[in-house]
Amino acid sequence: MLKLGSKHLALPVLQGGMGVGVSLGGLAGAVAACGGMGCISTAQTGFREPDFLQHTAEANLRALKKEIAKAKACAKGAGLVAINAMVATRQYADAVRAAVEAGVDAVICGAGLPLDLPGLVLPETLIAPVVSSARAAQVICKTWLRRFARLPDFIVLEGSEAGGHLGFEETELQEGRCASLDELLPPLLKTLAPFEEKAGRSIPVFVAGGVDGGAGLSHYRKLGAAGVQIATPFIATHECDASPAYKEALLHAKAEDVRIMHSPVGMPGRALNTPLIQRLASGLRQPPVHCTGCIHGCVPTQTPFCITEALIAAVRGDLEHGLFFCGAHVERLTQLTSVQELMDKIAQDWRNSQ
């Protein structure tokens, strides 16, 4: 049993947030019902709402509250329900506030430094940044302590083998020069030690990015982590909120089908080498059809493609126009399973590896 603030996790597994629409209330609730932490992505949550294009902001917040309610009803108090909010999005602060109003257990923030996060939540809301270095964690902890007299309830350390947006230099990713999780974890734990002493409690670390289920959980706990964040394997579950075509695309993917690409968010990302990625690599552009103003700094007339439209196309199974984010080891996915079966396997492999 892992203690997080006043809450507990029976199984120290955090399901990574995946947008747009890949991890909503269905997947997050199923993970929480198994004693883990399910996570809803706040990226354009309302894309299925009938008024999404006309009233994007309102549709997103309305849908987010619905998905949190759905997840918590499914969880029945067994585990925790979190959101993953990207700092780079214009609706970041409003999404966090809406999630807190809906009673979410935890708020996890990445794609930027969430330096103002403690001011957006309630004291009982668990808060955690996603970092890829000890330095980023130190900046966040110092800022939160100085401005809000608060420290993270836990931290997600995301390595270079994760899917989606990555906190590493694009050239380092392309050339395979990024530090491994085994190398990143010790300096992070050392950096957190004085903050833990000030807080009089631990700051648990969940490692993410290419983690191999229960064996990985056992390995990283021996190195000092409290748990793991797993994302891509949850796509190949019946409860995942993506379309069957999305799941099939990942189930048929091979290791050589994965590419590092540059996202309009301003960060590199890992995705399947679909026709969209191939067109972008050849210098072609897929201009936005309808801009929802989702990302800070995005210029619709200049961006190579609209990430919202590409992710929506993917979750609907459109191989021609979709952006299919995935982890580095997507080839390990071989068949559809249930969340319960996947969580049971993680727990069993963890016990067998201890």
C-alpha positions in Angstrom: 0.0 0.0 0.0 1.5 3.3 -1.1 0.6 6.4 0.9 0.1 9.6 -1.1 -0.9 12.5 1.1 -4.1 11.3 2.9 -4.8 8.8 0.1 -3.5 5.3 -0.7 -2.8 3.1 -3.7 -3.1 -0.6 -3.4 -0.9 -1.1 -6.5 1.7 1.6 -7.2 0.8 1.9 -10.9 -0.1 5.2 -12.5 -1.8 4.9 -15.9 -0.3 7.7 -18.1 -2.6 10.4 -19.5 -3.1 10.1 -23.2 -4.9 12.6 -25.4 -6.9 13.4 -27.4 -9.5 11.0 -26.1 -7.3 7.9 -25.6 -7.5 8.0 -21.8 -10.9 9.3 -20.6 -13.3 8.1 -17.9 -13.6 4.6 -19.2 -9.9 3.7 -19.0 -9.1 5.8 -16.0 -12.0 4.4 -14.0 -11.1 0.8 -14.8 -7.5 1.3 -13.7 -8.7 2.9 -10.5 -11.1 0.1 -9.8 -8.1 -2.2 -9.8 -6.4 -0.2 -7.1 -4.1 1.9 -9.3 -4.3 5.6 -10.4 -6.3 6.1 -13.5 -5.6 9.3 -15.5 -7.8 11.4 -17.8 -6.1 13.6 -20.3 -7.5 17.1 -20.4 -6.3 17.7 -24.0 -9.5 18.6 -25.9 -11.6 16.3 -23.8 -14.8 17.7 -25.3 -14.0 16.8 -29.0 -17.1 14.5 -29.1 -19.4 17.2 -27.7 -21.9 18.5 -30.4 -20.8 22.1 -29.9 -17.1 21.5 -29.7 -16.2 23.6 -32.8 -18.5 26.4 -31.8 -17.8 26.5 -28.1 -14.6 24.6 -27.6 -13.6 25.9 -24.2 -17.0 25.2 -22.6 -17.3 21.8 -24.3 -13.9 20.8 -23.0 -14.7 21.7 -19.4 -18.2 20.2 -19.5 -16.8 16.9 -20.9 -13.9 16.8 -18.4 -16.3 16.9 -15.5 -18.4 14.2 -17.1 -15.4 12.0 -17.6 -14.2 12.5 -14.0 -17.6 11.6 -12.7 -17.7 8.5 -14.9 -14.2 7.4 -13.7 -15.0 7.9 -10.0 -18.3 6.0 -10.4 -16.4 3.1 -11.9 -13.6 3.2 -9.4 -16.0 2.9 -6.4 -13.3 4.2 -4.1 -10.8 1.4 -4.8 -8.1 3.5 -6.4 -7.5 7.2 -7.4 -8.6 9.2 -10.4 -6.2 11.9 -11.8 -6.0 14.2 -14.7 -3.0 15.0 -16.8 -3.0 18.7 -17.8 -0.4 20.2 -20.3 1.0 23.5 -19.2 1.5 24.4 -22.9 -2.2 24.5 -23.5 -4.2 27.7 -23.2 -6.9 26.0 -21.2 -4.4 24.5 -18.7 -5.5 26.5 -15.6 -9.2 26.3 -16.3 -9.0 22.6 -16.9 -7.2 22.1 -13.5 -9.9 24.2 -11.7 -12.7 22.3 -13.4 -11.2 19.0 -12.4 -10.8 20.1 -8.8 -14.4 21.2 -8.8 -15.4 17.7 -10.1 -13.6 16.1 -7.2 -10.5 14.7 -9.0 -8.0 13.0 -6.6 -4.8 14.2 -8.3 -3.5 16.7 -10.8 -0.5 15.8 -12.9 1.1 18.4 -15.1 3.7 18.2 -17.9 4.7 19.8 -21.2 6.1 22.7 -19.3 6.9 23.7 -15.7 3.7 24.0 -13.6 5.0 26.7 -11.3 1.6 28.0 -10.4 -0.1 24.6 -9.9 -0.5 24.8 -6.1 -2.6 28.0 -6.5 -5.1 26.3 -8.7 -6.1 23.4 -6.4 -7.5 22.6 -3.0 -5.2 21.6 -0.1 -6.4 18.0 -0.3 -5.8 17.7 -4.0 -2.7 15.7 -4.8 -0.4 17.5 -7.2 2.6 16.2 -9.2 4.8 17.5 -12.0 6.2 15.5 -14.8 9.9 16.0 -15.1 12.8 14.5 -17.1 15.6 15.8 -14.9 16.6 16.5 -11.3 17.1 20.1 -12.2 13.5 20.6 -13.3 12.3 19.0 -10.1 14.5 21.3 -8.0 13.1 24.4 -9.8 9.5 23.3 -9.2 10.1 22.4 -5.5 11.9 25.6 -4.7 9.2 27.7 -6.4 6.3 25.9 -4.8 7.9 26.1 -1.4 8.6 29.8 -1.7 5.3 30.9 -3.2 2.8 28.4 -1.7 4.6 26.7 1.2 3.8 23.4 -0.5 5.7 20.6 -2.2 4.7 17.9 -4.6 2.8 14.9 -3.3 4.6 12.8 -5.8 6.7 13.2 -9.0 6.6 11.5 -12.4 10.1 11.0 -13.8 9.6 10.5 -17.6 12.4 9.0 -19.5 13.3 9.2 -23.2 11.4 6.0 -24.2 8.0 7.4 -23.4 5.3 8.1 -26.0 3.9 11.5 -26.9 5.7 14.7 -25.9 9.2 14.3 -24.5 11.3 16.5 -22.3 14.6 15.9 -24.2 16.4 17.5 -27.0 15.3 16.3 -30.4 18.8 15.6 -31.6 19.6 13.5 -28.5 16.5 11.4 -29.1 17.3 10.9 -32.7 20.8 9.9 -31.9 20.0 7.8 -28.8 22.1 9.9 -26.5 19.5 10.5 -23.7 20.3 9.3 -20.2 18.4 6.2 -19.1 15.9 6.1 -16.3 18.5 4.1 -14.3 20.8 7.2 -14.7 18.1 9.8 -14.1 16.5 8.4 -11.0 19.5 8.6 -8.5 20.2 12.3 -8.9 16.4 13.0 -8.7 16.2 11.1 -5.4 19.2 13.0 -4.1 17.7 16.3 -5.1 14.4 15.5 -3.4 16.0 14.4 -0.1 16.4 17.9 1.5 12.8 18.8 0.4 11.5 15.6 2.0 13.4 16.6 5.2 11.7 20.0 5.2 8.3 18.5 4.6 8.7 15.7 7.1 7.5 13.1 4.6 8.6 11.3 1.4 8.0 12.6 -2.1 7.3 9.4 -4.0 8.6 9.1 -7.5 6.9 7.2 -10.3 9.2 6.4 -13.2 7.8 6.4 -16.8 8.9 5.6 -20.3 9.4 2.1 -21.6 8.8 0.5 -18.2 8.3 -3.2 -18.7 5.3 -4.0 -16.4 5.8 -5.8 -13.1 9.4 -6.6 -13.8 10.1 -2.9 -14.3 8.1 -2.0 -11.2 10.3 -4.4 -9.2 13.5 -3.0 -10.7 12.8 0.6 -10.1 11.5 0.1 -6.6 14.8 -1.5 -5.8 16.5 1.7 -7.1 14.3 3.9 -4.8 11.2 4.7 -6.9 7.8 4.3 -5.3 6.0 3.1 -8.4 5.7 3.3 -12.2 3.7 5.1 -14.8 2.6 2.9 -17.7 0.7 4.2 -20.8 1.0 2.5 -24.1 0.1 -1.0 -22.8 -3.2 0.3 -21.6 -4.2 1.3 -25.2 -4.5 -2.4 -26.0 -7.3 -2.9 -23.5 -11.0 -3.2 -24.1 -11.6 -0.3 -21.7 -9.3 2.2 -23.5 -11.4 5.1 -24.9 -9.8 5.1 -28.3 -11.5 3.5 -31.3 -10.8 -0.2 -32.3 -8.9 1.0 -35.3 -6.5 3.0 -33.1 -5.8 -0.1 -31.0 -5.3 -2.2 -34.1 -2.8 0.3 -35.5 -0.7 -0.1 -32.4 -1.2 -3.9 -32.2 0.2 -4.3 -35.7 3.1 -1.9 -35.2 6.7 -3.0 -35.3 9.7 -1.4 -33.6 10.8 0.1 -37.0 7.4 1.8 -37.4 8.2 4.4 -34.6 9.6 7.8 -35.3 10.6 11.0 -33.4 8.7 14.0 -34.7 8.4 17.7 -33.9 5.1 18.7 -32.4 3.4 22.1 -32.7 3.6 22.1 -28.9 7.2 22.9 -29.3 8.6 19.6 -28.1 9.7 16.4 -29.8 7.3 13.5 -29.7 7.3 9.8 -30.4 4.6 8.4 -32.7 3.9 5.8 -35.4 5.3 6.5 -38.8 1.9 7.1 -40.5 1.3 8.9 -43.8 1.0 12.2 -41.8 4.5 11.8 -40.3 5.8 10.8 -43.8 4.3 13.9 -45.4 5.7 16.2 -42.7 9.2 14.6 -43.0 9.1 15.3 -46.8 8.4 19.0 -46.1 4.7 18.9 -46.9 2.1 20.7 -44.7 -1.3 19.7 -43.4 -2.8 23.1 -42.7 -5.5 23.4 -40.0 -9.1 23.2 -41.1 -10.5 24.8 -37.9 -8.2 26.3 -35.2 -9.4 25.9 -31.6 -6.5 28.0 -30.2 -5.3 25.1 -28.0 -1.6 25.8 -27.7 0.3 28.8 -26.5 2.5 30.2 -29.3 0.9 28.2 -32.2 0.5 30.3 -35.3 -2.2 28.5 -37.5 -0.9 30.0 -40.7 2.6 28.7 -40.1 2.3 25.4 -38.1 3.1 22.3 -40.2 -0.1 20.6 -38.9 -2.9 21.0 -36.3 -2.1 18.7 -33.4 -5.7 18.8 -32.2 -7.1 17.7 -35.7 -4.3 15.0 -36.0 -5.0 13.5 -32.6 -8.7 13.5 -33.1 -8.2 11.8 -36.4 -6.0 9.2 -34.7 -8.4 8.4 -31.9 -11.1 7.8 -34.5 -8.8 5.5 -36.4 -7.9 7.7 -39.4 -4.5 6.3 -40.4 -4.1 8.7 -43.3 -4.4 11.9 -41.3 -3.9 10.9 -37.6 -1.0 11.3 -35.2 -0.7 8.1 -33.3 1.5 8.7 -30.2 3.1 5.6 -28.7 6.0 4.4 -26.5 9.3 3.1 -27.8 8.4 -0.5 -27.3 5.0 -0.6 -29.0 5.9 -3.8 -30.7 5.4 -5.6 -27.3 1.7 -5.2 -27.7 0.3 -8.4 -29.2 -3.3 -8.7 -28.3 -6.3 -7.0 -26.7 -6.8 -7.6 -23.0 -8.8 -6.2 -20.2 -7.5 -3.6 -17.7 -8.1 -6.2 -14.9 -6.0 -8.8 -16.7 -3.2 -6.3 -17.4 -3.1 -5.0 -13.8 -3.2 -8.6 -12.5 -0.2 -9.5 -14.7 1.7 -6.4 -13.5 1.1 -7.4 -9.9 2.0 -11.0 -10.5 5.2 -10.2 -12.3 6.1 -7.7 -9.6 5.7 -10.4 -6.9 7.7 -12.9 -9.0 10.5 -10.4 -9.5 11.0 -9.5 -5.8 
